[in-house]
Amino acid sequence: MTDTRIRLFREEDWDEVVALEERAYAASGLSEGRETLRSRHRASPSTCFVLEHAGGFGGYLLALPYPLFRCPDLSLAEEGAAQESNGGSNLHTHDLAVVERARGRGLARRMQRHLEETGRAARYRTLSLVAVRGSEALWSRLGYRARPEIGLPASYGAAAVYMAKPLEPAVTGSTLGSSSRAEVG
């Protein structure tokens, strides 16, 4: 996959990001719009990425520090830096979308692995997300555990499910490793 690269956002990416987000989510009522998406990026630019594929825009991933078992409300922009309230322990995948022509090639998984590497380097302990539009099975295969008892903002709709996973494997025989795994799942 030498024609594929993951990089940080650039100002010129926003038109394509907003257009893809609208195509991906507007029909299900989950589209947020440019300013709200940009607010997520501003909260943590070092954990938001663009996928370049086959010489063009291939998709994006927005992630930001957020307290475990909480998530952004789709109807509200981020206010200030999310990491201040988080203490840096959980990295929340807010949105991941791949352009239609590039789907089915493992690129979303590749972007998620890139986020995991970034999270490990920054010493995050857990990853979280909200599975929408029936994507719970996909995320389960990637190691996320559904937490249906976690209440979500109404903006996600009734079928959305909060999911989380430890970023690092539990260290056997370690109290810290055991409690970290228990905290997530």
C-alpha positions in Angstrom: 0.0 0.0 0.0 2.7 2.5 -1.0 0.0 4.7 -2.4 -1.5 5.2 1.0 -0.4 7.6 3.7 -1.8 8.9 7.0 -0.9 12.4 8.1 -2.1 15.3 10.3 -4.8 17.6 9.0 -4.1 20.6 6.8 -6.3 23.6 6.4 -7.1 22.6 2.7 -8.5 19.3 3.9 -11.7 20.7 5.4 -13.9 20.9 2.3 -13.3 17.2 1.6 -13.7 16.2 5.2 -17.0 18.1 5.6 -18.3 16.7 2.3 -17.4 13.1 3.3 -18.9 13.5 6.7 -22.1 14.7 5.3 -22.3 11.9 2.7 -21.6 9.4 5.5 -23.9 10.7 8.2 -26.5 13.1 7.0 -29.1 10.5 6.0 -29.0 9.0 9.5 -29.2 12.4 11.2 -25.7 12.2 12.6 -23.9 14.9 10.6 -22.3 17.6 12.7 -21.2 20.3 10.2 -18.0 22.1 9.6 -17.7 24.2 12.8 -18.5 21.3 15.2 -16.0 19.0 13.4 -13.4 21.7 13.5 -13.9 22.1 17.2 -13.1 18.4 17.7 -9.9 18.9 15.7 -8.9 22.0 17.7 -9.3 20.0 21.0 -6.5 17.6 19.9 -4.9 18.3 16.5 -2.2 15.7 17.2 -4.7 12.9 17.3 -6.7 13.8 14.1 -5.6 12.4 10.8 -6.2 12.5 7.1 -5.9 9.4 4.9 -4.3 10.0 1.5 -5.0 7.1 -0.9 -4.3 6.6 -4.6 -3.1 10.2 -5.0 -6.1 11.9 -3.4 -8.2 12.4 -0.3 -9.2 9.0 1.1 -10.7 9.7 4.5 -10.2 11.1 8.0 -10.2 10.2 11.7 -11.0 12.6 14.5 -10.0 11.6 18.0 -9.7 13.6 21.2 -9.0 13.0 24.8 -12.3 12.5 26.7 -13.1 11.0 30.1 -13.7 7.2 29.9 -17.4 6.4 29.7 -18.3 9.9 28.4 -18.4 11.2 24.8 -19.0 14.4 22.9 -22.6 15.4 22.2 -23.0 15.6 18.4 -25.2 18.7 18.7 -22.5 20.7 20.7 -19.1 22.0 19.7 -16.1 21.3 21.9 -15.3 24.2 24.3 -11.6 24.5 25.1 -9.2 21.6 25.3 -10.8 18.3 26.1 -7.6 17.0 27.6 -7.8 19.3 30.6 -10.8 17.4 32.0 -9.5 14.0 31.0 -6.1 13.7 32.6 -4.8 12.0 29.5 -6.0 8.5 30.2 -8.6 7.9 27.5 -8.5 8.7 23.8 -12.0 8.8 22.1 -12.4 8.0 18.4 -15.1 10.5 17.5 -15.3 9.9 13.8 -13.7 7.8 11.2 -14.8 7.8 7.5 -13.3 6.5 4.3 -14.3 7.7 0.8 -16.6 5.4 -1.1 -14.0 4.4 -3.8 -11.5 3.2 -1.1 -13.8 1.2 1.1 -13.3 -2.5 1.7 -9.5 -2.3 1.6 -8.8 -2.3 5.3 -8.0 1.4 5.4 -10.3 2.2 8.3 -8.5 -0.5 10.3 -5.2 0.9 9.2 -6.2 4.4 10.5 -7.4 2.9 13.8 -4.0 1.1 14.2 -2.3 4.5 13.5 -4.4 6.0 16.3 -3.5 3.2 18.6 0.2 3.8 18.0 -0.2 7.5 18.6 -2.2 6.8 21.8 0.4 4.4 23.1 3.2 7.0 22.4 1.2 9.6 24.3 0.6 7.1 27.2 -3.1 6.8 26.9 -4.5 3.8 28.7 -7.8 3.3 26.9 -9.6 3.9 23.7 -13.3 4.6 23.3 -15.9 5.3 20.7 -19.6 5.3 20.0 -20.7 2.6 17.5 -23.4 4.0 15.2 -25.5 2.5 12.4 -24.9 -1.1 13.3 -21.1 -0.9 13.5 -20.8 -2.6 16.9 -19.8 -6.0 15.4 -16.9 -4.3 13.4 -15.6 -2.6 16.5 -15.9 -5.8 18.6 -13.6 -7.5 16.1 -11.1 -4.8 16.7 -11.1 -5.4 20.5 -13.7 -3.0 21.7 -16.3 -4.1 24.3 -19.8 -2.8 24.2 -20.9 -0.9 27.3 -24.7 -0.6 26.8 -25.1 0.7 30.4 -23.3 3.9 29.5 -25.8 6.6 28.7 -25.3 8.5 25.5 -26.5 12.0 24.4 -29.8 11.8 22.5 -28.0 13.2 19.4 -26.6 9.7 18.7 -30.0 8.0 18.3 -31.4 5.0 20.1 -29.2 2.3 18.4 -25.8 3.8 19.3 -23.6 1.9 21.7 -20.6 3.2 23.8 -17.5 0.9 23.4 -14.1 0.9 25.0 -10.9 -1.2 25.1 -7.6 -1.1 27.0 -4.9 0.4 24.8 -2.2 -1.8 26.2 -2.7 -5.5 27.0 -3.1 -6.2 30.7 0.1 -7.1 32.5 -0.4 -10.5 34.1 0.0 -10.6 37.8 -0.1 -6.8 38.1 -2.7 -5.0 40.1 -2.5 -2.0 37.8 -3.0 -4.1 34.7 -5.9 -6.0 36.2 -7.7 -2.8 37.4 -7.2 -1.1 34.0 -8.8 -4.0 32.2 -11.7 -4.1 34.7 -12.2 -0.4 34.3 -12.9 -0.8 30.6 -14.7 -4.0 30.5 
